[in-house]
Amino acid sequence: MNINLAFLMIILAIAIIIVLPKFKVNIAISIMIGALFLLFVLGADWGNVIRDLMQWDFWRIIIIVFLSLLIVALMEKIGYLNKMVAAVKALAPSLGSSFISISAFIGLLPMPGGAYVSAKLVDPIGKEMNLTGHEATTLNYWFRHLWEYAWPLYTGVIVASAIFEVSISDFVIHMSFLPLLAIIGGLIFIYYPIMKKKNIKRKNPAEIKKIWDLLYASWPIIAVMLLTLGGIPWPSNGGIKIMRVDLFYSLLAIDIILIGILLKKSKKDVKYSLKFALKPTFLGVTFAALFMKIAVLETNSMFYTYSFFEMYGIPPFVVIMILPYLAGLMTGVTVAYVAATFPLLLPYIGSPPSFAAIALAYASGYAGHLTSPVHLCLVLSAQHFKADIYKVIRRIIPSVVFVLTITLLIYFL
């Protein structure tokens, strides 16, 4: 097929994924339609498509998403979540630091519209400091979204690592500078300008004993991180070697332990947790995202995309930034920009993959995601605090630009 025509078809597939949700079509269905459109218009060997669908690696990623969602639900029902929030509030040296710390802690748990959950928790603190609606929304929204760049419980991280064919632990380690940049940018451009006049220091000293409560309540998350990124001692050639545990087994082990704990309290809550983690909305998006990768690979979409940009002399870094950013901006969903554009970027990422290029792609898509007026967290959080969405977006733009600029410098260096 002609390169220009093929590229037009690829853009139409991305447009389908971006536009259909505007008409209340589920994002998973939108991605599936976009993938099927590619398969039909560019042509594919359906035998290979079915073979790819039957691979264990395909279903392993979907099960990992299920297990990560299950941890969230089980921790909520056991009561760990409320205990975590209470401990953070007691340890923080000021109301302002309590506010953003609670938002950040909720961000460790991948919940759709999670900023609305943290908004309800920090609302009393915001009122005590006399924060305006858009100040409270901006603080809550930004600090709730620090970790999705690299936190292994998030679907976007899991799917992105699968698309680029790197281990989740390697992905997390190499992307970990992005949350750090987000924290620095958030403090410089959002937190300190607001808190100069609004912050209130604690009258009572921090309750150090609450550190134990915090560690106790967050042990499932800590355990998954230690197993996945640190590893466990394992016999090897007559000695001991530290072996990282695959995220699949880390999550599975901790979920089994949590189910055992919750069964003693309430079988009903265990059923609720399993039902929550099995929601088609969550797992369907993961399935659709992985299916989109299959569609891109089986239709040679990467070749057409690479050839098109080469033909017109467009620099690789522009492609790596623009495609994910536009998809993130239009959908407001991380896994949508990951699924729609990351498979197309494989020629620009290289083999072995350049983590600097992956970071630039992820940070660019996330910039679009954060500044999207259809981002569910932003919409719900702004509604709660009665804030203007576009005022909030304008307030976070300096922090977004800060993260992108440093990431782009790292890419070039």
N, C-alpha and C positions, 0 to 999 in steps of 0.2 A: 504494500500500500504506500502511496505517496506520503512522505514524511510530514508535510504540512497538514494534510487531511487527517493522518493518524493522530497528530498532536491535537488537532481540533477535537477529535473524538475523546481524547483523554481529558481535555479541559471540560468537555460536556459532562463526562462522568463525574469529575470533581464538582461541577456546578449542580448536578443532580443531588449529590450528598449534602451540599450546602443549602440548596433552595428548598428541597422537599420538607425539611423540618419547619420551615416558615408556614407551611400549610398543614401543620399539626401531624405530619407523618413521623412516626417513631424513628429516631436516629439510626437504630439497627436496621430497620427496613430500608431506610434511605441509602445506607452503605451497601446493602445487598443489591438494591436496584442498580446503583452505580457500578458495582462489580459485574453484575450480569450484563449490563449494557456494554461494558468493555469486552466481555467474553464473546458476545454476539457480533458486535460491529468490527472488532479486530480479528476475530477468529481464534479458536483454541482447540487443542486436542482434548475432548471431554474425558477420554480415558485417563489422561494425566491429571485432570482436575479431580476426578473421583479418587484416584490413587493418592493425591496430596491430602484429600479430606480424610482418608483412612489412616494417615500417619499418627503415631502416638504423640509426637511433638505438638501436633495441632491440638489434640484434646488435652494434653498436659497443661497447656497455657490456660485453657478454659477452666480446668479443675483448680488451678492455682488461684484464679480470680474468685472462684466459689469459696475456697478455703480462706482467703483474705477477708472476704465479706463476712464469713461465718465468725471469724475472730472478733470483728466489730460488734456483731449482734450478741455474741456470748458475753463479751466484756460489759456491754450495757446491762444485760439482764442480771449478771452476777453482782453488779453494783460498783465495779471498778471505775467506771467513767466518772460518776459523781464524786468518788473519793479522790480521784486524780485532780479534779477541778478544785475541790476544797483545799487540797494540799498545796497546789500551786498558788492559790490566793493567799494562804497563810504564810508562805515562804517569801513572796515578793516584797521588796522594800518600799514600794509605793503603789498607789492605786493604778497609775498608768502602766507600770510594769506588770501588775496583776492582769489588767485588761488584755494586753497583747500576749501575755504568756498563756492565758486560758484559750485565746483564739488559736495560738500556735499549737497547743496541746490537742485541741479538737482536730486540727489539721493533720495530726498523725493518723487519724482514723478516716479512711476513705468512705465518706457518706455523700450521696447525691444531695446537693443543696446544703452541705455541711455548715456553711457560713451562717445559715439561718439558726442552726442549733447553737453555735457559739454566740450569735447575736443575742439570743434569749438569756444565755448565761452571763454575758458581760453587761447587759442592759442596766442593772442596778448600779454597777460601778460607773458607767458612763453618766448616769443621772447625778451621782454623787459628785462627779467632777464638772458637771454642767457642760458636757460636750454637746455640740450641735449635732443634728441628725447626720449631716454629711461627714463630720469629723469622726463620729462613732462608726459609721458605715465604712469609711476609708480605712481606719485602723483595723477593724475587725476583718474586713475583706482581704486586705493585703497580708496580714499576719496569719490568717487562716490558710493562705496559699503558698507558704514558704517551701513546703516539702515535696510537692508533686513533681518537681524536677527530678528527684532521685529516690524517693521513698519507695521501697520494693512492694508495699501493699497496694500501690495505685495501679489501676489497669493500664494507664498510658505507659508507665515504666515497663510493665511486664510485656506488653505488646511490642513496644519499641525495641526492647532487647531481642525479642523473637524475630522481628523484621530484619534487624541488622546482624542477627546470628552471633550475638555475644552473650556470655553468661550474665544472669541478673546481678550477681555479686560484682562482676567487673563493671557493668553498666553503672551500678550505684556508686562504686568507688570513684570512677572517672567523672561522674556527674555531680559529685558531692560539693564541688566548689560553687555550683549554681545556687543552692539554698543559702550558702554563706554570703554570696553577692546580694541575694534578695533581702537577707537580714540587714546587711550594711546599708543598702539603698533605702530600705524601709525606715531604718533609724534616722538616716541623714535627712531624707526628703519628706517623711511623713510624721514619724513619732516626735522627734525633737521640735520641729516647728509648731506642732499642736500642743505639746506638753510644756513649752516654755511658760505658759500662763495657766494651764489647766491642771497640771499634775499635783497630787497630794501625797506627801510622804506618810508612811505608817507612823501612828503615834506609839504603837506597841512594837517591841522588837519581834523579828521574824521567829516563828515557832519552829525551831530546829528539829524538834521531834517529828514534824510533818514530813521531813525527808524520808523517814521510814514509810509513812503512809503513801508517799508518791512512788517510791520504789516497789512497795507491795502492790499498789493498784496497777502499775504499768509493767509488771513483770512479764506478761505475755509478749508485749512488744519488744522488750529488752531481750527476751530469750530468742525470739525469731531473728533479731538483728545479730546477736552474738553467734548463733548457730550458722547463719547464712554468710556473714561477713568475716567472722572470726574463725569459727570451725571448732572441731573437737579433736582430742588426741586419738591417734589411730596407729596400731602396730604396722610397721613397714620396714622390711629388710632387717629384722632383728632390732630395730629401734622404734622410736615414736615419731610420727609425723602429724602435723596439724592439718586436718582435712576439712575444707569448707563443706557444709551440708547444703544440698540443693534446697532451694526455697520450697519446693513441693513437699519435701519430707519435714522441713522445719515447721511449716504451717500445719501439716497433718498431725505431727506429734503434739503441738501446743493445742490444737483444736480438740484432740482426743482428751487431753488433760482437762481442758475447760468444760467439755461436755460431762466428764465424770464429776467435776465439782458442782455443776449446775443441776445434774440429775438428783443430787441429794436434796436440793431445794425445791425444784419444780420441773416436772416432765413437760408441763405446758410451755414453759419458757424455752426449753430445748427445741420443741416443735416450732415455736415462733422463730427461733434463730435459724433453724434449717430452712424454713419457709422464706425468710428474708433473704438468705444467701442464694436461694434457688430462683429468685425473681427473674423472669425472662428478660426484663429490661436490662439488667446488668450483664448476664451471661450472653444474651442475644447480641449486645454491642461487641463483646469480645469475639464471638463467632464471626460476626459480620466483618470485623476488622481483619481477622486472620484470613477470611475468604477473599477480601480485597487484595491482600498480598498475593494469594494464589492467582487471582485474575491478572494482576500486573505482571507476574512472572510468566504465566502461560501465554500471554498475548504479546510479549516482547515490548511492553509499554515503556520500559526503562530505555531500551535502544532508541525508540522513536523520540522520547523526551530529550535524551542526551544529544541525539543527532540534530534535533531542532535548535537547541540552544547553541550548539557548536556552529551550526550553519550561520547563525546571526551574531556570533561572537559575544554572547552574553557571559560575563564572568561567573565562574562556579559559585562564589560566595553570594551573589545576587540571587541565583536560583535557590540555593540552600535556605536563604532567608525569606524570600518572597512567597514561595509556594506554601510553606507551613503557616506563615503569618496570615495570609488571606483566608486559608481554611479555618484557622483558629478564630479569626475575627468574625467570620460569617456564621460559624456554628456555635461558638462558645463552649465546645466540648473537646477535651484533650484527645480522647481516643479517635475523634473524627479527623483531626488534622494528622494524627499519627497514621491512621489507616489510609486516608486519601492521598497523602503526599510522600510519606517516608519510603514506600517501595519504589517510587519514581526517583528518589534521590540516591539509590544504591550505587550508581556509577560515580557519583560525586563523593561518596563516603570512602570508597576504595576498599581494597582487600589485601592485607588485613585492614579492618575499618579504622578510620581516623576518628578518635574520640573527640578531638577538637571540632571536627565537622559535625559529628552527631550532636555535640553540645550546642553548636550554633543553630542547627535545625530545630532542636527541642526548645531552646530558649526563644527562638523566633516564633514558633507555633504557640508557645505559652504566652508570649507578649500579645499575640492576637487574641488568645483565649481570655487573658485578663482584661483587655480593653474592649471586649465584645459586649454590646448592650443587651445581648440575648443570653449571657452567661447566667445560669439559674441561681448561683450563689449571690451574684450581684443584685439580681432582681429581687430575690426574697429578702436579703439583708437590707436593701434600700427601702423596701416596703415596711419592714419592721421598724426602722428608725425614721421613717418618713423623710427620706433623703432623695435628692435629684440624682438619678443615675449618671448623667453626663458630668455633673460637678465632681462626682467621685472618680470617674474615669480621668478627668483633667488632673485631679489631685495625685493620681498614681503614675501618670505618664513620666515624670522625672525619674522615678524609681525603675520603671520598665526600661527606659532609655539607658540608665546606668548599667543595668544587668546586661543588656544587649551590647553596649559599647565595649565593656570589658571582655565579654565572650568573643566578640569580633576581633579584638586585639590579640587574644589568646590564639584564635584561629590563624591569624596571619603570622604570629611569632612561632 
